[in-house]
Amino acid sequence: MSAGSFLNASVGSYRLVDFLGAGGMGEVYRAVHPQLGRVLAIKVLAAPGQAESLLERFRNEARIQAGLSHPNVVALYDFLELGGRPCIVMEYVDGETLDQKIRREGAIDVDQALRLFEQIGAAVGYLHGRGIVHRDLKANNVKLTAQGQIKLLDFGLARSAGTPKLTATGHVVGTLEYMAPEQLAQQGADERSDIWSLGVILYEMVTGRLPFEATSVTDLMRRIVMAEYFAASTITTGLPKSVDALIGGCLQRNPTERIATIEELLTRVRSTADRLRRDTLPNGPVRLLTPSRWDLLATRVRAAGRSPVARRAALAAVAVGAVATIAVALTPSPKPPAPPPVVPGTVVVERSTDRCGLATPTSPADSVRELTIDVIGGWGELRCGDSVVGRTPTAIRIMPGTPLRLRLVREGYQDEPVEFTPTWNTTAMPFSMHPTSDTTRAALLFGLLSWLPFGARRNKAAPSNGSPLRPTNEMAAVGAGPTSLVISVASDPGCVRDSNEDAIAYARPLDPTERERTGVLLVVADGMGGHSAGEVASRLAVQTVVESYGLDNGDPQAALIRSLKLANRAIHDAARADTARAGMGTTCTALVVRQGWAYCAHVGDSRLYLFRDGAALQMTEDHSAVFDLVKRGVIDRDAARSHPDRNVIVRALGSRPDVEVAAWAQPLFVRHADRFLVSSDGLHDLVSDQELTEIVLGQSPENACGDLVALARSRGGHDNISVGILAVSDDAPTMEIATPAGADGAS
């Protein structure tokens, strides 16, 4: 049978909907449970009648993987059959392999490479701690999620104490380029053999090529046995010698001279990473800008008046100061002190913790899984009400699809809510905790938005009576004629949060010439990565998009794409500068209306709707795992609204050095009475398209924004809610339409 021939076949309760790839042992498919919408991966043995050794190796993979539970190891759920072929049902990891990333991007930045490598080492250390040797570590068996999490795959060659002998005498199994000399000599593999393979992987990450390459198998094996390779620093310019030393400690031909344990390897990795970060800091103490310096920068913008040229020049000076300040503000904090020792018997958990979403002893075993809660760069007590569940890192038993309502507590730090709905793919969740004095940095970062050259508004919280603050309202002339647009925005933290990870703003140049050149911009972002990191990411995205688009003289569509790419880079760099915010990101949707045409650029699952002729049209495609199921016809949009994985994002700003920005192929011709709505997922998860249409078209944009937020809150919206409406004035005269930049004519 040809590869992928089992598409649409059923395995147990699952349907195979997508062919992911094939290997020596079988084919891998993406599978979906039709009723639950649960997404999994299923590996099917290559063909019936295979040698008994291959079948036993397949069973061995299932046997070993079934006993593993680690955030960086792909989870196994079941072992089924398809037409007599054994099948392994496991966690679906949406992302690319490390090999694919290297082939696409080349060498990985050394700082990012070390952070990813540390996750790989943690997974291998977990295996070694359970007496398991992987024996086939390679870049193609390491997958990287869109959120930057490593997942170790493929345990077909792994061996544990109970694994039968699967390799015949005189045969070598594994991938030659990654194999240790003792494996080639058929002397058996142990933990040090895996460490050799890890050295090959790290070399490949920082150089973009393998250390051992040759034109013949004989020459390749000779190079491996002699440990003959070029130092990584001779291939990648500027690579520190300390990285050479780290790789060299792994690639010693004699196993007894090699780094002996994963614990020792990880200690060296962290030491190398810390040294690199220290070497990149400026000389002398790092200080925040003083208030007087901030006042000086703000004065420059105000003094520039309304002259576009002068304001852009002043803005450039502010941007330089702002970027420098963000880099300083995000400088890693000193390492937190170690937690006090745990006194046996002091941790008491009430039986009523099920009210916090935790599984109970009576919960069905097949509906329970383990999830690890951790605090980045520190520790905290995980509590359910007043009961202490554990001290991080701590594993808790949860039921996927059941909301968690916990909190992290530590003296001298702000309480951190642990409130989200885990899915079957959620194996670990890191949080950030911040000192109570840390609010100064957040205030400085948020203050940047008020300095934008255009208007920007955000409601931080709702009044005490529960009704949302009324949004701002602006009129902006566009086109050659007197046609006007009404812009209103509103943002609210939702029902259960004190902080708001959303950011929303509009950009309306006051100068008519500038307004003719840039048009009117409306942008929304929904941050991810814990409330502090999410707030930083979303505000940095909105600030960067507004500033960079306003200074770009190019085609509006291309300018929008460039501005989102610049925002992606700014967030990615900021996350690298502060380990407490590693992995932060944000969705972003930006709309521009200029000279009678609309343009859009988009990343993530925030949305843009067009309301025309009494109907709501979603103009953006959610970059989410669930929307992929909608596109394939597996589930419909109504089912997607309540799907447990609806918040799993497959594309976001900040998760990678570069990002693919979705944009319209052609600009949209704007009609009278058109209304555009941008929103974060806190709205469209709770309000139907029909309700959106009735509210947006049934009243003024200002009242519609307020009512949409109020409706989402009334339905228990736990997420932040942000909406922005741009409406073409109903009583405006006919527009004089120009041919849009980048288009041949009206669309």
Sequence and secondary structure as in RCSB ss.txt:
>XXXX:A:sequence
MSAGSFLNASVGSYRLVDFLGAGGMGEVYRAVHPQLGRVLAIKVLAAPGQAESLLERFRNEARIQAGLSHPNVVA
LYDFLELGGRPCIVMEYVDGETLDQKIRREGAIDVDQALRLFEQIGAAVGYLHGRGIVHRDLKANNVKLTAQGQI
KLLDFGLARSAGTPKLTATGHVVGTLEYMAPEQLAQQGADERSDIWSLGVILYEMVTGRLPFEATSVTDLMRRIV
MAEYFAASTITTGLPKSVDALIGGCLQRNPTERIATIEELLTRVRSTADRLRRDTLPNGPVRLLTPSRWDLLATR
VRAAGRSPVARRAALAAVAVGAVATIAVALTPSPKPPAPPPVVPGTVVVERSTDRCGLATPTSPADSVRELTIDV
IGGWGELRCGDSVVGRTPTAIRIMPGTPLRLRLVREGYQDEPVEFTPTWNTTAMPFSMHPTSDTTRAALLFGLLS
WLPFGARRNKAAPSNGSPLRPTNEMAAVGAGPTSLVISVASDPGCVRDSNEDAIAYARPLDPTERERTGVLLVVA
DGMGGHSAGEVASRLAVQTVVESYGLDNGDPQAALIRSLKLANRAIHDAARADTARAGMGTTCTALVVRQGWAYC
AHVGDSRLYLFRDGAALQMTEDHSAVFDLVKRGVIDRDAARSHPDRNVIVRALGSRPDVEVAAWAQPLFVRHADR
FLVSSDGLHDLVSDQELTEIVLGQSPENACGDLVALARSRGGHDNISVGILAVSDDAPTMEIATPAGADGAS
>XXXX:A:secstr
  TTTTTT EETTEEEEEEEEE SSEEEEEEE TTT  EEEEEEES TT  HHHHHHHHHHHHHHHT   TTB  
EEEEEEETTEEEEEEE   EEEHHHHHHHH S  HHHHHHHHHHHHHHHHHHHHTT B S   GGGEEEETTS E
EE   TT B TT    S TT   S GGG  HHHHTTS   HHHHHHHHHHHHHHHHHSS S   SSHHHHHHHHH
TT    GGGTSTT  HHHHHHHHHH  SSGGGS   HHHHHHHHHHHHHHHHHHHS SS      HHHHHHHHHH
HHHTTT HHHHHHHHHHHHHHHHHHHHHHTS            TT     GGGGGGTB  TTS GGG EEEEEEE
TTS  EEEETTEEEEESSEEEEE TTS   EEEE TTB  EEE     TT  EEEE   BGGGHHHHHHHHHGGG
GSSS      S  TTS     EEEEEE SSSS EEEEEEEEE  SS SS  EEEEEE  SSHHHHHHH EEEEEE
EEESSHHHHHHHHHHHHHHHHHHHHH  S HHHHHHHHHHHHHHHHHHHHHH GGGTT EEEEEEEEEETTEEEE
EEESS EEEEEETTEEEE S   BHHHHHHHTTSS HHHHHT TTTT BS  BTSSSS   EE SS EE  TT E
EEEE HHHHTTS HHHHHHHHHHS HHHHHHHHHHHHHHTT  S EEEEEEEE TT         TT SS  
